[in-house]
Amino acid sequence: MALAEKSDRIEITLDDDGPGVPEAERENVFRPFYRLEGSRSRETGGAGLGLALARSAILAHGGTIALANRAHGGLRVGVTLPVT
């Protein structure tokens, strides 16, 4: 995780080492109850709400969230929030 403070915003970067998210699915993963991995269910963990809730909260505070696959595998999540 990295945190950077700019004059008008805070930038947060989170990286993981998972499989990433296919480009065609990047908008879908923000939909409530959407699970990218078919094997996940309520029994195995996850309700498909995490990114939907995160995006809603970030947008409500005037921020942005973006997903990108890392060059050597994994996902990068970038969050930008305004300084108020």
VMD Tcl script that draws the C-alpha trace (Angstrom):
set ca {
  {0.00 0.00 0.00}
  {1.17 3.50 -0.78}
  {-0.23 6.82 0.37}
  {0.62 10.16 -1.22}
  {-0.65 13.59 -0.29}
  {-0.86 16.11 -3.09}
  {-1.92 19.74 -2.70}
  {-5.58 19.02 -3.47}
  {-5.98 15.25 -3.06}
  {-4.89 12.07 -1.33}
  {-3.82 9.13 -3.51}
  {-3.97 5.58 -2.17}
  {-2.54 2.66 -4.13}
  {-3.20 -0.96 -3.16}
  {-1.48 -3.87 -4.91}
  {-2.14 -7.58 -4.62}
  {-0.53 -10.68 -6.08}
  {-3.72 -12.38 -7.29}
  {-4.76 -13.14 -10.86}
  {-5.91 -9.58 -11.64}
  {-9.20 -8.69 -13.29}
  {-9.80 -9.10 -17.03}
  {-10.31 -5.72 -18.67}
  {-13.79 -6.71 -19.87}
  {-14.83 -7.41 -16.24}
  {-13.45 -4.27 -14.58}
  {-16.74 -2.39 -14.54}
  {-18.74 -5.50 -13.59}
  {-16.80 -6.11 -10.37}
  {-18.28 -2.87 -8.98}
  {-21.84 -4.22 -9.36}
  {-23.48 -5.39 -6.12}
  {-23.42 -9.18 -5.62}
  {-21.19 -9.72 -8.66}
  {-18.51 -12.36 -8.15}
  {-15.75 -12.68 -10.67}
  {-14.73 -16.11 -9.46}
  {-17.51 -18.65 -9.99}
  {-16.37 -20.89 -7.13}
  {-17.04 -18.18 -4.53}
  {-20.37 -18.18 -2.80}
  {-21.80 -17.25 0.56}
  {-20.68 -20.65 1.82}
  {-17.06 -20.16 0.70}
  {-16.87 -16.48 1.59}
  {-17.78 -13.21 0.01}
  {-21.10 -11.67 -0.86}
  {-19.87 -9.65 -3.83}
  {-20.40 -6.33 -2.07}
  {-16.89 -5.17 -1.19}
  {-16.02 -3.18 -4.30}
  {-19.59 -1.92 -4.74}
  {-19.58 -0.50 -1.21}
  {-16.06 0.89 -1.56}
  {-16.91 2.66 -4.81}
  {-20.13 4.09 -3.39}
  {-18.32 5.52 -0.35}
  {-15.44 6.89 -2.42}
  {-17.75 8.57 -4.95}
  {-19.89 10.01 -2.13}
  {-16.77 11.76 -0.86}
  {-15.90 13.18 -4.30}
  {-13.22 10.63 -5.07}
  {-12.43 8.08 -7.75}
  {-11.44 4.42 -7.81}
  {-9.71 2.64 -10.68}
  {-8.51 -0.91 -11.28}
  {-5.53 -1.98 -13.39}
  {-3.65 -5.23 -13.79}
  {-0.01 -5.08 -12.76}
  {2.63 -5.95 -15.35}
  {3.96 -8.96 -13.40}
  {0.59 -10.21 -12.12}
  {-1.84 -8.97 -9.57}
  {-4.20 -6.05 -9.37}
  {-3.59 -2.40 -8.59}
  {-6.41 -0.38 -7.07}
  {-6.01 3.38 -7.18}
  {-8.15 5.61 -4.97}
  {-8.09 9.39 -5.11}
  {-9.90 11.52 -2.53}
  {-10.09 15.30 -2.44}
  {-8.54 17.18 0.46}
  {-11.23 19.24 2.11}
}
mol new
graphics top color blue
foreach p $ca { graphics top sphere $p radius 0.5 }
foreach p [lrange $ca 0 end-1] q [lrange $ca 1 end] { graphics top cylinder $p $q radius 0.2 }
display resetview
